[in-house]
Amino acid sequence: MIIKCYNTDKDYLLFLDLEFNNLDLVQYAGLLFKRVDDETFQLMRSCNLYITTQVCYAFADYTSITNNFLRENGVPLPDAVDFIENDFLEGIDMNHLMLISHGIKNDCIVLERAGLNINCDKYCTFTNARRILKRLDSLSLEALATEAGFYLHHAHNAYNDVWAEVSVYTYLRKVEEQEKE
């Protein structure tokens, strides 16, 4: 996948979405893009991990991620952290990375509780959508993705949501660039 991003000074963009239960990581989805020219980035790596943990009924009902699914398809948290740090982010200089998420503060809290501290510049699509689009409503990931032309099927699955974040981020950067003209 290739995307166009305006006004991005980093060489790597990490789009991140998490599902969590009581601030405990349940699903980690990441898309790592690498700059190929001034405004073009290409997908370099993608990752979708489920963590072997217990979730409450309300979480399972909201996300469709059940305890049975996690038991059968999840990995232990230490293994997930090891994979993210030593494989997925291998060779990436954190000074050249931008972490992008819709609700970055909560995601960083969940990551830190899980033992992951991605120390780099961060961009919140929620906060920046409020600023760029100059409004206080219709700022959910699903609403912004629809506005950007992306249909988000089955929201609240991190891997589905992270693709929507790519659409929202590039849309916001384009709107921001057009306002400068």
Residue pairs with C-beta under 8 A, 6 or more apart in sequence:
1 42
1 43
1 166
2 36
2 40
2 41
2 42
2 43
3 33
3 40
3 41
3 42
3 166
3 170
4 39
4 40
4 41
4 170
4 174
5 13
5 39
5 40
5 41
5 169
5 170
5 173
6 39
6 173
6 174
6 176
6 177
7 173
7 176
7 177
8 35
8 39
8 41
8 98
8 173
10 35
10 96
10 97
10 98
10 121
11 34
11 35
11 96
11 97
12 32
12 33
12 34
12 35
12 44
12 92
12 96
12 97
12 98
13 32
13 33
13 41
13 97
13 98
13 100
13 169
14 30
14 31
14 32
14 33
14 89
14 97
14 98
14 99
14 100
14 118
14 120
15 30
15 31
15 32
15 33
15 100
15 101
15 162
15 165
15 166
15 169
16 28
16 29
16 30
16 99
16 100
16 101
16 107
16 162
16 165
17 29
17 101
17 102
17 107
17 158
17 159
17 161
17 162
17 165
18 25
18 26
18 27
18 28
18 29
18 101
18 107
18 110
18 111
18 158
19 26
19 27
19 63
19 65
19 156
19 157
19 158
20 26
20 106
20 110
21 53
21 55
21 56
21 59
22 56
23 109
23 110
23 113
24 51
24 53
24 110
24 113
24 114
25 51
25 53
25 77
25 80
25 110
25 111
25 113
25 114
26 50
26 51
26 53
26 55
26 59
26 63
26 65
26 70
27 48
27 49
27 50
27 51
27 63
27 65
27 157
27 158
27 159
28 47
28 48
28 49
28 51
28 80
28 84
28 158
29 47
29 48
29 49
29 158
29 159
29 161
29 162
30 45
30 46
30 47
30 84
30 88
30 162
31 43
31 45
31 46
31 47
31 162
31 163
31 166
32 43
32 44
32 45
32 46
32 47
32 88
32 89
32 92
33 41
33 42
33 43
33 44
34 41
34 42
34 44
35 41
36 42
45 88
47 83
47 84
47 88
48 158
48 159
49 75
49 80
49 83
49 84
50 65
50 69
50 70
50 73
50 74
50 75
51 70
51 74
51 75
51 76
51 77
51 80
51 114
52 70
52 71
52 74
52 75
52 76
52 77
53 70
53 74
53 77
54 67
54 70
55 65
55 66
55 67
55 70
59 65
60 66
60 67
62 156
63 156
63 157
64 154
64 156
64 157
65 157
75 83
77 114
77 115
78 115
80 114
81 114
81 115
81 116
84 116
85 116
89 118
94 118
94 119
94 120
95 120
97 118
97 120
97 121
98 120
98 121
98 122
98 123
99 118
99 120
99 121
99 122
99 123
100 122
100 123
100 124
100 125
100 165
100 169
101 107
101 122
101 123
101 124
101 125
101 165
102 124
102 125
102 126
102 141
102 144
102 161
102 165
102 168
103 124
103 126
104 122
104 123
104 124
104 126
104 127
105 124
108 118
108 122
111 117
111 118
123 169
125 141
125 144
125 165
125 168
125 169
125 172
126 139
126 141
128 172
129 139
129 144
129 168
129 172
130 136
130 139
132 172
132 175
132 176
132 179
133 139
133 172
133 175
138 144
138 147
141 152
141 155
141 161
141 164
141 165
141 168
142 152
142 155
142 164
144 164
144 168
144 171
144 172
145 151
145 152
145 164
145 167
145 168
146 152
147 171
148 167
148 168
148 170
148 171
149 167
149 171
150 163
150 164
150 167
150 168
152 160
152 161
152 163
152 164
153 160
154 160
155 161
155 164
